[in-house]
């Protein structure tokens, strides 16, 4: 859809960060910190930054390392499984392997849902995948680009068909997160939104959410 593709040029440019595609530290950021938290520096200097050490540790030790870094211990089991997987593939689990194969492996791990698996694929593995989060659904549905009843795989196919390169998908994902946080929550705040020019003539389509 041409109008949907036009969103790429209207979305805010992401701020430069210290992301290192293909690096274990980027896995930590996405699994432990999440996509919005900026307080990431405590992880790079912790025991958690060494996947071999994490893979050989007990869950109680990983939980202690998380707490020492000012984080909740909940992701400990996820990190343990990811670290074992990372070491098993010699630190290259995303390279020269099919997207569906890696996606299935990630989704089989505790604590990794479809969205997080695709976020890891896109930002760590540089695969053509797209994390379908609430911001993406709200933006696309309110603009009439997709139907809210579509399942995750349909959303995935629509997004990756619209933007074909990994760089574009990364920019759209970051841009949708920024727009969703500021303008497209349960209550749409369209005035001043960079995507406002792409709204239907009658304004945003209601999603049936509170205020939305």
C-alpha positions in Angstrom: 0.0 0.0 0.0 1.5 3.3 -1.2 0.2 5.4 1.7 1.6 2.9 4.2 5.0 3.1 2.6 4.9 6.9 2.8 5.0 6.6 6.6 8.7 5.8 6.4 9.5 9.4 5.3 7.3 11.0 7.9 8.4 9.0 10.9 10.9 10.7 13.3 14.5 9.9 12.8 15.8 7.6 15.5 18.5 9.0 17.8 21.9 7.4 17.4 22.6 4.8 20.0 25.3 2.3 20.9 23.5 -0.7 19.4 25.8 -3.5 18.2 24.0 -5.8 15.9 25.0 -9.4 16.3 26.4 -8.6 19.8 25.3 -10.3 23.1 25.0 -6.9 24.7 22.2 -6.0 22.4 20.4 -9.2 23.4 20.7 -8.1 27.0 19.2 -4.7 26.2 16.2 -6.1 24.5 15.5 -8.9 27.0 16.4 -7.2 30.3 15.9 -3.5 29.6 13.3 -3.5 26.9 12.8 -1.1 24.0 12.2 2.1 25.9 14.5 2.1 29.0 17.6 4.3 28.5 19.4 3.1 31.6 21.4 0.4 29.9 25.0 1.1 30.9 24.9 -1.1 34.1 24.6 -4.2 31.9 27.7 -3.7 29.8 30.0 -3.8 32.9 28.3 -6.7 34.7 28.8 -10.4 34.7 25.7 -10.7 32.4 27.8 -9.2 29.5 29.6 -12.5 29.1 27.4 -15.2 27.6 29.7 -18.1 28.4 29.5 -17.1 32.1 25.8 -16.7 32.0 25.4 -20.1 30.2 27.4 -21.8 33.0 25.7 -20.1 35.9 22.8 -21.2 38.1 19.5 -19.4 38.0 20.1 -18.0 41.5 23.4 -16.5 40.4 21.9 -14.9 37.3 19.1 -13.5 39.4 21.7 -12.0 41.8 23.5 -10.4 38.9 20.3 -8.9 37.6 19.5 -7.4 41.0 23.0 -6.1 41.3 22.5 -4.3 38.0 19.3 -2.7 39.4 17.0 -5.1 37.5 14.2 -7.5 38.3 15.3 -11.2 38.4 12.4 -12.3 36.3 14.4 -12.7 33.0 16.9 -15.0 34.6 15.6 -18.2 33.0 15.2 -16.6 29.6 18.8 -15.3 29.8 20.1 -18.7 30.8 18.4 -20.4 27.8 19.5 -17.7 25.4 23.1 -17.8 26.6 23.3 -21.6 26.2 21.8 -21.2 22.7 24.3 -18.4 21.9 27.3 -20.5 23.1 26.1 -23.6 21.2 26.2 -21.6 18.0 29.6 -20.0 18.8 28.1 -16.6 19.2 26.6 -16.6 15.7 23.1 -18.0 16.1 21.6 -15.6 13.5 24.1 -16.0 10.7 23.5 -18.1 7.6 20.4 -19.6 9.2 16.8 -19.2 8.0 14.5 -16.7 9.7 11.8 -19.3 10.4 14.3 -21.7 12.0 15.7 -19.1 14.3 12.2 -17.7 15.1 11.0 -21.2 16.1 14.1 -21.7 18.4 13.6 -18.3 20.0 9.8 -18.8 20.6 10.5 -22.1 22.2 12.4 -20.5 25.0 10.8 -19.4 28.3 9.8 -15.8 28.4 10.2 -15.1 24.7 6.9 -14.3 22.9 6.4 -13.6 19.2 7.1 -9.9 19.6 10.4 -10.3 21.5 11.5 -13.1 19.1 11.0 -10.8 16.1 12.7 -7.9 17.9 15.7 -10.0 18.5 15.7 -11.2 14.8 15.4 -7.7 13.5 17.8 -5.7 15.8 20.3 -8.4 16.8 20.2 -10.8 13.8 19.5 -8.3 11.0 16.8 -10.6 9.7 13.7 -9.3 7.9 11.3 -9.6 10.7 9.1 -7.0 12.5 8.0 -7.0 16.2 4.2 -6.4 16.2 3.5 -4.4 19.3 0.5 -2.5 20.5 1.8 0.8 18.9 2.1 -0.8 15.5 -1.5 -2.2 15.7 -3.0 1.1 16.8 -1.2 3.1 14.2 -1.9 0.8 11.3 -5.6 0.2 12.2 -6.4 3.9 12.9 -5.0 4.8 9.5 -7.0 2.0 7.8 -4.0 0.1 6.6 -4.9 -3.2 8.2 -7.8 -4.8 10.2 -7.5 -5.3 14.0 -8.8 -8.9 13.6 -5.7 -9.9 11.7 -3.5 -12.5 13.4 0.2 -12.0 14.2 1.5 -13.8 11.1 -0.8 -11.6 8.9 0.5 -8.5 10.5 4.1 -9.7 10.0 3.5 -10.4 6.3 1.9 -7.0 5.7 4.7 -5.1 7.4 7.6 -7.0 5.8 6.0 -6.8 2.4 5.6 -3.1 2.7 9.2 -2.3 3.8 11.6 -4.8 2.3 15.0 -3.9 3.8 16.2 -4.5 7.3 17.2 -0.9 7.7 13.7 0.3 6.8 12.1 -2.2 9.1 14.3 -1.1 12.0 13.5 2.6 11.4 9.8 1.9 11.2 9.8 -0.1 14.3 11.6 2.6 16.3 9.4 5.3 14.7 6.2 3.5 15.5 7.3 3.1 19.1 8.1 6.8 19.4 4.8 7.8 17.7 2.8 5.3 19.8 4.3 6.6 23.1 3.5 10.2 22.3 0.5 10.2 20.1 -1.1 6.8 19.7 -2.0 5.4 23.1 -5.5 4.2 24.1 -6.6 7.8 23.4 -5.3 9.0 20.0 -3.7 12.4 20.1 -3.4 13.1 16.4 -2.6 16.8 16.4 1.1 17.3 15.8 1.7 13.6 15.0 4.0 13.1 12.1 1.6 10.6 10.6 -1.4 12.9 10.8 -1.3 13.7 7.1 -1.9 10.0 6.3 -5.2 9.7 8.4 -8.4 8.9 6.6 -10.6 12.0 5.7 -12.9 11.3 8.7 -10.0 11.1 11.2 -8.6 8.0 13.0 -10.6 4.8 12.8 -12.0 3.7 16.2 -10.5 0.5 17.6 -13.1 0.1 20.3 -10.6 0.8 23.0 -11.2 3.3 25.7 -11.2 6.7 24.0 -9.8 5.0 20.8 
